[in-house]
Amino acid sequence: MQVVERIIRDDRKLVSLLKEYVDYKCQFPDCDSHIPDENGVNYVEVAHIKAVAKEGKSVIGNLIVLCPNHHKEFDLGARNIFTQNTEIISGLLNGKNFEINLAYNYSYKIK
């Protein structure tokens, strides 16, 4: 429990900064999900590409901002990551190729 709490607590600032950096928008290609909270801020989540349970870290290149639907699809769907670094995440998710350029907020491609 202490390890889990430390991981969750240690990445709060980074998670907040990532959400702000992408203007509270899902980074998955062509997603226009909009779930405003009571203050009008779009609700998004930050997902680990390599899960913490599998020794993934809360670092740039292993985190992605997603809407709740894409977060669950990313966690539970058939996924194969081809490229993962601090600039690009690309792969196959439930039969669809995707590429997300992390270095430039809104540079997306679907193949």
N, C-alpha and C positions, 0 to 999 in steps of 0.2 A: 504494500500500500504506500509506503514512504517513497519508493522508487517511482511509482505512477504519479503521485502528487508532485514530486520534484520535476518530472518531465513536463507535466501539465503546467505547473507554475512557471517554469523556466522559459517557456516559449510564448507566453502571453503577449509580450511586447512585440516580438517578431510577427506573430499572427496578426495583431492589430495593424502593424505597419504594412504587411502584405495586402491586407484587405483595403487599406487606404490607398496603396500604390496602384491597385487595379480599379480604383473608384467603385469598390463594392460590387463588382461584376464578375460573373462566372467566367473563368478563363477557358472553358471548354469551347471549341469552335462552334460558332453560330448559335450559341445559347443566348436567349434574350429574357431569361427568367427575371421576374421582378416581384419580390416579396418584401414590401416596405414594412418596417417596424413602426411603432407609434410615433417615432420622430421623423419618419419618412426615409430612413436610411435602409438601403436594400440589404436583406439578410443573405449572407453567404457564409460558407464554412471553409476551413482550411484543412486539406487532406494531406496525409503523408503518402508519397508514392511508394516507398518501401516502408511498410508498417513498423511502428515502434516495437511491436511484439516480435518482429523479425530483425531487430537491431537497426531499424531505420532511425535517423536522427532528425531533429527539428532544425534543419539548415536549408539555406537557399539551394535550390536544385532538387530537394526532396519534398518540397511543399508546393501545393497548388491550391488556388482559391476556386471553389466550386459552389454551385447552387446545391441545395440538399439532394435533388434528384441525381445530378451528375456525381455527387459525392458517393451516394449509395451504389450507383452503377459502377463507379470506379472501384469501390471496395468489394462488391459482390459479383460483378460481371466477369465475363471471359476476357482477360486482359493480358497483353503481351507488350512489354516496353522494349522498343528498339534502341532509342537514344534517351539518355538521362544525364544532364549536366546542369550547370548554373545558367545556361542560355536556352536550351531546347529540351522539350520532352516530346517524344514521338512514339507512336505505337499503334496497337490495334485494340479496340474496345468493342466487344460484342459485334464483331464483324466489320467495324468501320475503322479505317485508318485515320489517325489524327496527328497533328503537329502543333505544338504551342511554343511560340517564341517567348521565353520568359524575360529576355533582355529588353524587348520592346512590347509593352503592354498589350496592344491589340493587333499583333501580327499573327493571324491565324490562317491555317490551311486545312481543308478537308480534301483527301485524295480519293 
